[in-house]
Amino acid sequence: MPTTVLNHVQQLRTDRGLTQQQLADAVGVSRQSINSIERNRYVPSLPLALAIAQVFGRPTDEIFSLEEEP
């Protein structure tokens, strides 16, 4: 059963007033990686997802979710 990983990274980032570069610097990746995650073009590794969750002070399942494809 194929699934897609959805996320709320962009919404959380803009709510915090962070730029993509600031979030990227905080988690140790490039701005392009954050852009790809926000556009659902790239699924972050578990360590990166946990780092993003730590920056936002939220559990990973509040940021990332699975959606089954028909």
C-alpha positions in Angstrom: 0.0 0.0 0.0 1.8 3.1 -1.2 1.9 6.1 1.1 2.9 9.7 0.9 4.5 11.6 3.8 2.8 15.0 4.3 4.1 17.7 6.6 3.4 21.0 8.2 7.0 22.4 8.2 6.2 25.5 6.1 3.3 26.5 8.3 5.2 26.0 11.5 8.2 27.8 10.1 6.3 30.8 9.0 4.3 30.9 12.3 7.6 31.1 14.1 8.9 33.8 11.7 11.8 31.7 10.5 13.2 31.8 7.0 14.1 28.6 5.3 17.7 29.4 5.8 17.3 29.9 9.5 15.5 26.5 9.9 18.2 24.9 7.7 21.0 26.3 9.9 19.2 25.2 13.0 19.0 21.5 11.8 22.2 21.4 9.8 21.0 21.1 6.3 20.8 23.3 3.2 18.0 25.8 2.5 17.3 23.7 -0.6 16.6 20.7 1.6 14.1 22.6 3.6 12.4 23.8 0.4 12.2 20.3 -0.9 10.7 19.0 2.4 8.1 21.8 2.4 7.1 21.0 -1.2 6.8 17.3 -0.4 9.6 16.5 -2.9 11.9 15.0 -0.2 11.1 12.9 2.8 13.5 13.7 5.6 15.5 11.0 7.4 14.4 10.1 10.9 17.3 12.1 12.5 16.4 15.2 10.5 12.7 14.8 11.3 13.5 14.6 14.9 15.7 17.7 14.7 12.9 19.6 13.0 10.5 18.5 15.7 13.0 19.6 18.4 13.3 23.1 16.8 9.5 23.5 16.9 9.0 21.8 20.3 6.4 19.4 18.8 6.2 15.6 18.5 7.1 14.4 15.0 3.6 13.0 14.4 2.2 16.6 14.7 4.6 17.7 11.9 4.7 14.6 9.7 1.9 12.2 8.7 1.2 9.4 6.3 -1.4 9.6 3.7 -2.4 6.4 1.8 -2.6 6.7 -2.0 -5.6 5.2 -3.7 
